[in-house]
Amino acid sequence: MVYNISTPFHGPFPAVVSTFKNGNTRIKYEDGPILLRNNISFAFEVCCGKSNSSAWNSCVPWNEAPLSSITDTTVTLDTSICKQMGVQFVRYAWRNTPCPYLHCAIYSADTAL
């Protein structure tokens, strides 16, 4: 149950994250298509680094990663802030999770949520 609504949640789930030399990072979602409901200009954040550490909670600083483009299955972020070190971690809507009812940015176009 989500937001006190008994609907199954099969929302978009990140399946593949790809980083590119031009400074962009693309997130491909499964269970799409995805639907943009609100402005997500700065809903994503990245932590830059060269290590292969899995300790995301100790990674600092977190930087806003503006939206570059969106399709029905992908979101591309401008992660050029990490161009020298590389993207180590990506997080979505961390500061305001959980979002108020229907105020998150990305939803599944096939379900109510």
Backbone as JSON, one array per atom type, in Angstrom:
{
  "sequence": "MVYNISTPFHGPFPAVVSTFKNGNTRIKYEDGPILLRNNISFAFEVCCGKSNSSAWNSCVPWNEAPLSSITDTTVTLDTSICKQMGVQFVRYAWRNTPCPYLHCAIYSADTAL",
  "N": [[0.85, -1.17, 0.0], [0.6, 2.15, -0.9], [0.71, 5.55, -0.14], [-1.72, 5.26, 1.18], [-3.35, 4.01, -0.67], [-4.71, 1.25, -2.2], [-3.19, 0.03, -4.5], [-1.33, -1.83, -6.8], [2.16, -1.3, -6.81], [4.2, -0.88, -9.37], [6.2, 0.67, -10.3], [8.52, 2.69, -12.25], [11.75, 1.36, -12.37], [15.18, 1.74, -11.86], [17.3, 0.25, -14.18], [19.67, 0.16, -15.69], [22.62, 2.04, -15.48], [24.49, 4.34, -17.18], [27.54, 5.93, -17.85], [29.07, 8.62, -19.63], [31.75, 9.92, -21.66], [31.3, 12.55, -22.34], [30.31, 13.78, -20.15], [27.76, 13.17, -19.35], [25.22, 11.19, -17.73], [23.26, 8.37, -18.14], [20.18, 6.98, -17.19], [18.48, 4.07, -17.45], [15.23, 2.85, -17.32], [13.31, 0.08, -16.15], [10.08, -1.5, -16.36], [8.68, 0.53, -17.55], [6.58, 2.58, -19.68], [8.1, 5.69, -18.59], [6.84, 8.54, -16.86], [6.87, 11.98, -16.75], [6.01, 14.02, -14.2], [6.4, 16.29, -12.67], [8.62, 19.1, -12.26], [11.86, 18.03, -12.62], [14.33, 19.11, -12.5], [16.4, 19.29, -10.6], [16.18, 16.92, -9.17], [17.82, 14.78, -9.04], [20.92, 13.67, -7.67], [24.49, 13.47, -7.56], [27.42, 11.75, -6.48], [30.76, 12.24, -6.71], [33.72, 10.39, -7.52], [36.69, 8.32, -7.45], [37.07, 5.87, -6.33], [36.11, 2.43, -5.77], [34.33, 2.07, -3.79], [31.59, 0.85, -1.89], [30.25, 2.29, -0.09], [28.0, 4.31, 0.01], [26.78, 5.98, 1.83], [28.8, 7.35, 3.1], [29.82, 8.97, 1.23], [30.78, 12.11, 0.14], [31.04, 15.38, -1.3], [27.49, 15.57, -2.09], [26.18, 16.4, -5.2], [24.04, 18.44, -7.18], [22.48, 17.15, -10.09], [21.6, 18.2, -13.02], [18.79, 17.69, -15.21], [19.24, 16.53, -18.47], [17.98, 15.34, -20.68], [15.0, 13.46, -21.5], [13.36, 10.4, -22.2], [10.85, 7.96, -23.08], [11.79, 5.83, -21.63], [14.22, 6.49, -20.49], [16.36, 8.65, -18.53], [18.5, 11.33, -18.85], [21.26, 12.77, -17.37], [23.08, 15.74, -16.58], [26.12, 15.3, -15.65], [28.53, 16.52, -15.56], [29.98, 17.75, -13.6], [31.33, 15.76, -12.38], [33.23, 15.01, -14.16], [36.09, 14.82, -14.12], [36.64, 13.01, -12.04], [34.73, 11.01, -12.18], [31.47, 9.48, -11.94], [30.36, 8.24, -8.94], [28.18, 7.55, -7.31], [24.6, 7.74, -7.68], [21.66, 9.42, -6.76], [18.11, 9.78, -6.21], [15.71, 12.23, -5.64], [16.31, 12.48, -2.91], [16.28, 14.28, -0.75], [13.61, 14.92, -0.29], [12.08, 12.61, 0.18], [9.69, 10.41, 1.56], [7.84, 11.5, -1.3], [5.23, 13.97, -1.31], [1.81, 13.01, -1.93], [1.45, 12.18, -5.28], [3.39, 14.04, -6.06], [5.97, 13.44, -6.69], [8.59, 13.25, -9.12], [8.99, 11.35, -11.21], [7.03, 8.82, -12.56], [5.42, 5.68, -13.24], [4.0, 5.31, -16.41], [2.09, 3.47, -16.83], [0.73, 2.76, -14.52], [-1.1, 3.83, -11.59], [0.67, 5.02, -9.91]],
  "CA": [[0.0, 0.0, 0.0], [1.37, 3.38, -1.03], [-0.13, 6.73, 0.04], [-3.02, 4.75, 1.62], [-4.12, 3.57, -1.83], [-4.38, -0.15, -2.44], [-2.89, -0.23, -5.9], [0.03, -2.4, -6.88], [3.18, -0.38, -7.29], [5.17, -1.48, -10.29], [6.73, 1.87, -10.91], [9.79, 2.57, -12.96], [12.87, 0.96, -11.53], [16.41, 1.88, -12.63], [17.86, -1.04, -14.58], [21.03, 0.34, -16.19], [23.17, 3.39, -15.38], [25.66, 4.44, -18.06], [28.2, 7.23, -17.86], [29.69, 8.9, -20.92], [32.89, 10.84, -21.6], [30.85, 13.93, -22.52], [29.86, 14.3, -18.87], [26.37, 12.8, -19.09], [24.89, 9.88, -17.18], [21.91, 7.97, -18.55], [19.54, 5.96, -16.37], [17.42, 3.37, -18.18], [14.26, 2.28, -16.4], [12.44, -1.02, -16.55], [8.69, -1.29, -15.96], [8.27, 1.81, -18.12], [7.27, 3.85, -19.89], [8.1, 6.63, -17.47], [6.04, 9.75, -17.05], [7.37, 13.13, -16.01], [4.87, 14.74, -13.64], [6.82, 17.56, -12.08], [9.96, 19.54, -12.65], [12.9, 17.25, -11.94], [15.61, 19.71, -12.85], [17.42, 18.96, -9.61], [15.72, 15.8, -8.34], [18.91, 13.82, -8.96], [22.2, 14.12, -7.14], [25.59, 12.53, -7.78], [28.63, 11.86, -5.68], [31.9, 11.95, -7.59], [34.83, 9.71, -6.87], [37.42, 7.33, -8.23], [37.16, 4.58, -5.65], [35.03, 1.48, -6.01], [33.69, 1.87, -2.5], [30.13, 0.69, -1.91], [29.76, 3.04, 1.06], [27.34, 5.52, -0.49], [26.4, 6.86, 2.93], [29.93, 8.17, 3.53], [30.27, 9.72, 0.07], [30.49, 13.54, 0.2], [29.71, 15.98, -1.21], [26.49, 15.24, -3.09], [25.99, 17.54, -6.09], [22.87, 18.38, -8.04], [22.75, 16.71, -11.46], [20.45, 18.68, -13.79], [18.24, 16.87, -16.27], [19.62, 16.92, -19.83], [16.92, 14.9, -21.58], [14.17, 12.36, -21.02], [12.57, 9.67, -23.18], [9.86, 7.17, -22.36], [12.44, 4.82, -20.8], [15.51, 6.94, -19.96], [16.62, 10.0, -18.05], [19.91, 11.66, -19.01], [21.65, 13.82, -16.43], [24.35, 16.43, -16.79], [27.0, 14.98, -14.52], [29.86, 17.04, -15.92], [30.68, 18.11, -12.36], [32.16, 14.6, -12.03], [33.99, 14.62, -15.36], [37.47, 14.46, -13.8], [36.72, 11.88, -11.1], [33.74, 9.99, -12.5], [30.29, 9.35, -11.08], [30.45, 7.08, -8.06], [26.83, 7.2, -6.88], [23.49, 8.58, -8.12], [20.46, 9.25, -5.95], [16.95, 10.47, -6.75], [14.73, 12.83, -4.71], [16.71, 12.05, -1.58], [15.94, 15.24, 0.31], [12.17, 15.02, -0.03], [11.46, 11.3, 0.08], [8.8, 10.18, 0.43], [7.21, 12.69, -1.88], [3.79, 14.08, -1.06], [0.99, 12.28, -2.91], [1.53, 12.58, -6.69], [4.3, 15.17, -6.25], [7.29, 12.99, -7.13], [8.82, 13.67, -10.5], [8.92, 10.26, -12.18], [6.06, 7.78, -12.29], [5.14, 4.77, -14.34], [2.87, 5.77, -17.22], [1.14, 2.36, -16.91], [0.03, 2.54, -13.26], [-1.53, 5.06, -10.92], [1.81, 5.62, -9.2]],
  "C": [[0.9, 1.24, 0.0], [0.4, 4.55, -0.94], [-1.56, 6.34, 0.44], [-3.93, 4.39, 0.46], [-3.72, 2.12, -2.09], [-4.28, -0.42, -3.94], [-1.51, -0.84, -5.96], [1.0, -1.37, -7.43], [4.19, -1.15, -8.11], [5.86, -0.35, -11.04], [8.06, 1.67, -11.59], [10.92, 2.29, -11.99], [14.15, 1.08, -12.36], [17.02, 0.52, -12.91], [19.32, -0.92, -14.98], [21.42, 1.8, -16.01], [24.45, 3.41, -16.21], [26.23, 5.85, -17.98], [28.97, 7.38, -19.16], [30.79, 9.94, -20.76], [32.48, 12.29, -21.76], [30.32, 14.54, -21.23], [28.41, 14.0, -18.55], [26.29, 11.41, -18.47], [23.46, 9.56, -17.57], [21.41, 6.85, -17.65], [18.4, 5.37, -17.2], [16.53, 2.67, -17.18], [13.57, 1.07, -17.0], [11.06, -0.72, -15.98], [8.21, 0.08, -16.41], [7.03, 1.62, -18.97], [7.17, 4.75, -18.66], [7.33, 7.88, -17.86], [6.61, 10.84, -16.17], [6.18, 13.94, -15.53], [5.23, 16.13, -13.14], [8.21, 17.91, -12.59], [11.0, 18.73, -11.88], [14.28, 17.82, -12.24], [16.71, 19.34, -11.88], [16.94, 17.87, -8.66], [16.81, 14.76, -8.16], [20.16, 14.47, -8.4], [23.24, 13.04, -7.42], [26.69, 12.8, -6.77], [29.77, 11.4, -6.57], [32.97, 11.21, -6.81], [35.47, 8.69, -7.78], [37.43, 5.96, -7.59], [35.97, 3.7, -6.02], [34.3, 1.15, -4.72], [32.18, 1.72, -2.67], [29.49, 1.45, -0.76], [29.16, 4.37, 0.62], [27.06, 6.5, 0.64], [27.56, 7.7, 3.46], [30.48, 9.01, 2.37], [29.84, 11.19, 0.21], [31.42, 14.28, -0.74], [28.78, 15.41, -2.3], [26.21, 16.52, -3.88], [24.74, 17.35, -6.94], [23.3, 17.99, -9.45], [21.53, 17.09, -12.31], [20.05, 17.7, -14.9], [18.69, 17.41, -17.62], [18.53, 16.56, -20.83], [16.16, 13.74, -20.94], [13.46, 11.73, -22.21], [11.54, 8.86, -22.41], [10.48, 6.08, -21.49], [13.75, 5.28, -20.17], [15.46, 8.38, -19.45], [18.12, 10.23, -18.23], [20.21, 12.89, -18.16], [22.96, 14.46, -16.86], [25.18, 16.2, -15.53], [28.43, 15.44, -14.8], [30.65, 17.5, -14.7], [31.62, 16.99, -11.93], [33.11, 14.19, -13.16], [35.41, 14.17, -15.04], [37.57, 13.19, -12.95], [35.78, 10.74, -11.46], [32.6, 9.98, -11.5], [30.44, 8.09, -10.25], [29.07, 6.6, -7.64], [25.83, 8.2, -7.45], [22.34, 8.34, -7.17], [19.36, 10.17, -6.47], [16.06, 10.96, -5.61], [15.04, 12.49, -3.26], [16.23, 12.99, -0.49], [14.46, 15.28, 0.65], [11.45, 13.7, -0.23], [10.89, 10.96, 1.44], [8.15, 11.48, -0.03], [5.77, 12.77, -1.42], [3.03, 13.42, -2.2], [1.01, 12.95, -4.28], [2.4, 13.82, -6.92], [5.74, 14.73, -6.51], [7.42, 13.35, -8.6], [8.59, 12.57, -11.51], [7.95, 9.2, -11.69], [5.98, 6.84, -13.48], [3.93, 5.3, -15.1], [1.78, 4.7, -17.26], [0.34, 2.12, -15.64], [-0.35, 3.89, -12.66], [-0.38, 5.76, -10.23], [3.09, 5.42, -9.95]]
}
